[in-house]
Amino acid sequence: MTSKYDDVANSESKIFGISDKNTKFWFLVIGIVFFFGCHNYMQELIMSLPGFKIGILLGYLEVLGVAICSGIERQVAGETTRKASWGSYGALCLCLIISSATSNIALAYINYPTKVVFRSCKLIPTMLIAVFYNRKRVPWFEFMFGGFISMGMVFFAAADFHVYPNFDFIGIVLVCISVLADAFLPNLQERVFEQGSSRIEVTFFTNILCLFAMTFAFTLSGDLPAALAYALANPYALALLAVYTFIAYIAITFHMALVKEFGGITTVLVGNTRKAMTIVLSFILFPKPTSVLYVFGTILVFGSLIGNAYMKDQDRASREVLKN
């Protein structure tokens, strides 16, 4: 579905000197696929390190890296004002903390492909929130394919139960909470962008608030000191974490640019499409027990994404014919 400010945003802004709408879209998509692919590979590599048990460190480092890098970028760009309210950034911060923390902790209970595909189902709540909160028109077929995606989630959960004897339902609950919080994010971000905020401003103030909140909470819980002690005692892990933090910032920069230029629902659809590559690479690079249910789940999820893309093209063509 087209965001209500798609045409305006794409006609007035440039990305790395690119002003053409289609060229910008594919540039951002390729950047998202590549850098989030690297990000997810690093995430699973770090989670597989011996003795690494504190998944929240990954979420904390993402926020820390993005806050620092966006702060530097903001200074270079000469931005000195804040256009959106602190309340708006507080809401974004809350969603980001919940999404990041529950998603990373879930990896202690479920395997990575199941987490990835479950998070693909955020398309459904994202659409519902877009309809009732942002007052957008969402075609009927997007809800239909969203239902098929949910069925695929069930297959993946069942497959995880069969191939992992230590499967814990807590992991599913955590990743579902992450999905709900993640569905609010692009819709809230669209609202903030409509207030005139730049990508850099939204990225910086959201993550700086998250950094303060997470530092306070994880210091009190003892998780942050334990994670830092592990990193300092393992130079290889520390190097991987540093690379992971930098890659996370680049990936999030591309993601935020896509939200600003093309809207939240389009960004979620692009994100779901790239997850197909993530799942395949995960099984290739980190061999895991397999199940035919993974195959059925993948067909339902990504077949629905393809069908949804086709129907959107048909719907767009029909509307253009009616206009003419």
WOVEN-V811212 format. One record per residue. RES is the residue in three letters. OMEGA is omega as a letter, one per 30 degrees, with the letter a starting at -180 (* if undefined). Layout:
RES,OMEGA + RES,OMEGA
//
This chain:
MET,a + THR,l + SER,a + LYS,l + TYR,a + ASP,a + ASP,a + VAL,a + ALA,a + ASN,a + SER,a + GLU,a + SER,l + LYS,l + ILE,a + PHE,l + GLY,a + ILE,l + SER,l + ASP,a + LYS,a + ASN,l + THR,l + LYS,a + PHE,a + TRP,l + PHE,l + LEU,l + VAL,l + ILE,l + GLY,l + ILE,a + VAL,a + PHE,a + PHE,l + PHE,l + GLY,l + CYS,a + HIS,a + ASN,l + TYR,l + MET,a + GLN,a + GLU,l + LEU,l + ILE,l + MET,a + SER,l + LEU,l + PRO,l + GLY,a + PHE,a + LYS,a + ILE,a + GLY,a + ILE,l + LEU,a + LEU,l + GLY,l + TYR,a + LEU,l + GLU,a + VAL,l + LEU,a + GLY,a + VAL,l + ALA,a + ILE,a + CYS,l + SER,l + GLY,l + ILE,l + GLU,l + ARG,l + GLN,l + VAL,a + ALA,l + GLY,l + GLU,a + THR,a + THR,l + ARG,a + LYS,l + ALA,a + SER,l + TRP,l + GLY,l + SER,a + TYR,l + GLY,l + ALA,l + LEU,l + CYS,a + LEU,l + CYS,a + LEU,l + ILE,a + ILE,a + SER,a + SER,a + ALA,a + THR,l + SER,a + ASN,l + ILE,a + ALA,a + LEU,l + ALA,a + TYR,l + ILE,a + ASN,a + TYR,l + PRO,l + THR,l + LYS,a + VAL,a + VAL,l + PHE,a + ARG,l + SER,a + CYS,l + LYS,l + LEU,a + ILE,l + PRO,l + THR,l + MET,a + LEU,l + ILE,l + ALA,a + VAL,a + PHE,a + TYR,a + ASN,l + ARG,l + LYS,l + ARG,l + VAL,a + PRO,a + TRP,a + PHE,l + GLU,l + PHE,l + MET,l + PHE,l + GLY,l + GLY,l + PHE,l + ILE,l + SER,l + MET,l + GLY,l + MET,a + VAL,l + PHE,a + PHE,l + ALA,l + ALA,l + ALA,l + ASP,l + PHE,a + HIS,a + VAL,l + TYR,l + PRO,a + ASN,l + PHE,a + ASP,a + PHE,l + ILE,l + GLY,l + ILE,l + VAL,a + LEU,a + VAL,l + CYS,l + ILE,l + SER,l + VAL,a + LEU,l + ALA,a + ASP,l + ALA,l + PHE,a + LEU,a + PRO,l + ASN,l + LEU,l + GLN,l + GLU,l + ARG,a + VAL,l + PHE,l + GLU,l + GLN,l + GLY,a + SER,l + SER,l + ARG,a + ILE,a + GLU,a + VAL,a + THR,a + PHE,a + PHE,l + THR,a + ASN,l + ILE,l + LEU,l + CYS,a + LEU,l + PHE,a + ALA,a + MET,l + THR,l + PHE,a + ALA,a + PHE,l + THR,l + LEU,a + SER,a + GLY,a + ASP,a + LEU,l + PRO,l + ALA,a + ALA,l + LEU,l + ALA,l + TYR,a + ALA,a + LEU,l + ALA,a + ASN,a + PRO,l + TYR,l + ALA,l + LEU,l + ALA,l + LEU,a + LEU,l + ALA,l + VAL,l + TYR,a + THR,a + PHE,l + ILE,l + ALA,l + TYR,a + ILE,a + ALA,a + ILE,l + THR,l + PHE,a + HIS,a + MET,l + ALA,l + LEU,l + VAL,a + LYS,a + GLU,a + PHE,l + GLY,a + GLY,a + ILE,l + THR,l + THR,l + VAL,l + LEU,l + VAL,l + GLY,l + ASN,l + THR,a + ARG,a + LYS,l + ALA,l + MET,a + THR,a + ILE,l + VAL,l + LEU,a + SER,l + PHE,a + ILE,a + LEU,l + PHE,a + PRO,a + LYS,l + PRO,a + THR,l + SER,l + VAL,l + LEU,l + TYR,a + VAL,l + PHE,l + GLY,l + THR,l + ILE,a + LEU,a + VAL,a + PHE,l + GLY,l + SER,l + LEU,l + ILE,l + GLY,l + ASN,l + ALA,l + TYR,a + MET,l + LYS,l + ASP,l + GLN,a + ASP,l + ARG,l + ALA,l + SER,a + ARG,l + GLU,l + VAL,l + LEU,l + LYS,a + ASN,*
//
